Amino acid sequence: MFAIFTRELQNFFSSLSGYIAAMVFLVVTGLILWVFPGNLNILDGGYASLNGYFSIAPWVLLLLVPAATMRTFSDEKRFGTLELILTRPISDGRIVLGKFFATLVLVLIVLVPSLVYYLSVYLLSSPIGNIDAGGTWGSFIGLFLLASTYASVGIFTSSLTDNAIVSFLLSVLFCLFLFSGLSALASLPLFSGVKPLLMFLSISEHYASISRGVLDSRDLVYFISVIFLFIIFTRTVLESRKW
């Protein structure tokens, strides 16, 4: 698994995709939070809060994470290297986990530099440090879990096709449905009878819960379960090639 992990990391950064993902994320969020005027601008808001960042970050990651994962398996299929990997003495599950953990490292590389936003607000607040630290760190944890879920979905969709663009589009659609589609359905009168279930299955509901600064075990179990489920789906797709 470690060999798959290191190989995937090398692929991310040898093609500059990892660096580009980190730069795009920081530039987009930085411009919205500090440059462009509006409700999300920290300086215009007048409050020592990163609520604007945690509102826009899931939408930026909705595009960046699928873009980073779209080649994880699709390129292996396209260039015929997947069959070579599957002949090695390593289980399908370890192959999937190796690629997944490599993507998590990329997610961390993208998210960690944004801690400078927290430091900036911390120092600019009056008095210094007048920021909801619990809620902010809870939101960072929620954002990492959300991005990890996106990564598991992206790897799954990449295993379905040998076309990276198709993988990207499928991943965006899946993630969008899980993040906001389910909650949108719950708001419709037609689905009022199953509204609690739809809200429970929605990523945005659990992300919002963790962002309050309280790490509820139900939210953690939800994210871990969804990630595990899509990893199982991906392993099943790989195993189906042997049938």
N, C-alpha and C positions, 0 to 999 in steps of 0.2 A: 504493500500500500504506500509505503514511503517513497518508493521509486515513482509511482504514479503521481503522488503529491508534488515531488520536486520537479518532475517533468512538466506538470501542468503550470506550476509557477513560472518555470522558464519560458513556457509558451506565452504566458500573459505578458511578461516583461521584455522578451526578445522582440515581440511584435509591437511594442509600445502601447498596447491596448490597456494595460494596467495603469501606466502613467497618464494616458489620455483620460481614462475614467476618473481618476483622482482629480486631475486638473479641471475637467468639465464640471464635476460636482462642486468643487470649491469656488470656481468662478461664477457659476450660475447662482448658487446660494449666497455668495458674497455680494454680488451685484444687487440681488433682491433685498437683502437684509441691510446693506449699508449705503447703496448708491441710488437705486430707483426709488422715488418717493411713493408712498402708499401706506396702507394699513400694516403691511408686513415689515416696513422699514423700522429698525430698532430706534434710530435717532428721532424719527418722527413720532413714534409711539410714546416716548417719554417715560417708559417703564423699564426697569431692569429685568427683562424677560427674554427668553429665547423661544417663545411660543411661535413666532413667525417661522423660525428655522425648522421647528418640528412639524409645522404645518406643510411646508413645501418640500422638505426632504423626502418623504415617502413618494411623492410624485416624480421627483428627479430620479430617485433610485428605481422607480418603475420602468424607466427607460435604460438606465445605465447597467443595472444588474443583468437584465436579459441580453444586453449587448455584449457583456463580458462572458456570459455562459453559452451563447448561441453556437459557439464552435467546439464546445467540450467533447461532444460525441459526433456531431454532424460532420466535422472535418475528418474524424477518424473513419467514418463510413465512406466519405467522399474519396479519400485517398487510399482506402483499403488497409489502413493500419489497425482497424478495430479487430479484425480476424487474427492478426499477429498478437495483439495484446491478450485476446481471449485464449490463445494457445499457451500462454505463460502459466506457471503454477501459482496462480492467484485467483481467488474467488471473484465472482461478479460483484458481490457486495463490497469487497475491498476496493475494487476498481472505482465503483461509484463513490465510495467514501473518500478515496484519495482525491478525486476531482472536486468533491464537495468541500473538503477541508481547505484545498488550495483556493477555492473561490471565497471561503470565509476569510482567509488571510488578505485577499484582495479587498474584501469589504472593510476589514479593519484598517487597511492602508488608506482607503477612501475616507473613512469616518474619523480616524484619530486626529488628522490635522484640523478638523473643524472644532476641536476643543479650544482652539485659539479664540473662537467666538465667545465661548464661556468665559475665558480669561479676560477678554475685552470688556464684556458686560460687567464682570465682577469688579474690574478696576474703574470703570466709568460710572458705576452706580454711586449714589449718595445716600448714606455713607458707603464707603468701600465695602464690598461683600454683601450688600443688601439685595440678595437674589435668592430665590427658592432653590437651594442646593438639592434638596431631596427630590423635588419634582423634576429638576433638570437632569440629574443623574438617572432617575427612573426613565426619563424620556430617551436618554442615550441608550440605555439598555433595551428599551422597547424598539428603538430604531435599528439596533443591531439584530434583534430577533426578527423584525420585519424583513430586513435585507437578507437574512439567512433563509427565511421562507421563500423570498423571491428567488434566491440562488437554487434552492431545491427544486422549485418549479421550472426554472430555466434549464437545469441539467436534464430534467425529465423530458421537456419538449425537444431538447437537442437530441435525445436518444430516439426520437420518433422519426426523424428525417435526416437526409444527407444534405439538405439545403439550409445554410445558416440563416438566411433571411426569413425563411418559413419558420424556423425555430424561434427567431426573435419575435416575430409577429404572434405566434402561438403563446409564447411566454408572456408577452405584454397583455394579451387578452385574458389569459388565465389569472395573472396577478391582479389585473384591473377588476375582474369579476370577484375575486376573493377579497380585495381591499374595499371596493365601494359598490360593486354590483349586487352583492347579497343584501347589504343595508338598504340599497335603493329598492330592491324587490320587497323588502320588509315594510317599506313605507306605502306600498300600494294596497288599497282595500282588498284586492283579490287574494292577497297572501296574509291577511290579518290573522288568520287562524294559526299560521305557523311563524308569526313574527318573532316570538322569542327564540325559536330554533335558528332562524335566518340571522338574527342579530348575534347569536352565540357563535355561529360559523363564520362571521365576518371578521377579517383581520383588523379593520379599523376600530371595531368595538374593543378588542383586547389591547390594541396599541394605545387607544385613548385611556384605557384603564391603567396601564402601566405608567403612562405619562403623568398621572397624578402623583407619582412618587411612591405608590404602594405596590410592592411586588406580590401580587396575589398568586397563590399556587395554581389557581384555575387558569390564569393567563399563561403562566409558564408551561403548564401541561398542554394547553392548546397549541402554542407555537411549536413545542417539541414534537407533539403528535402529528401536526401537519407536515413538518419537515421529515419526520420518520416515514410518514405515509408516502410522500413523493419519492423518497429514496427507495422504498420498496417497489413503487411503480417502475422506477428506472431499472432496478435490478431485474424485475419481471420482463421488461422489454428486452434487455440483453439476453436473458435466458431463453426467450422465445426464438432467438436466432438459431438455437441448437435443436429445436423441435423438428 
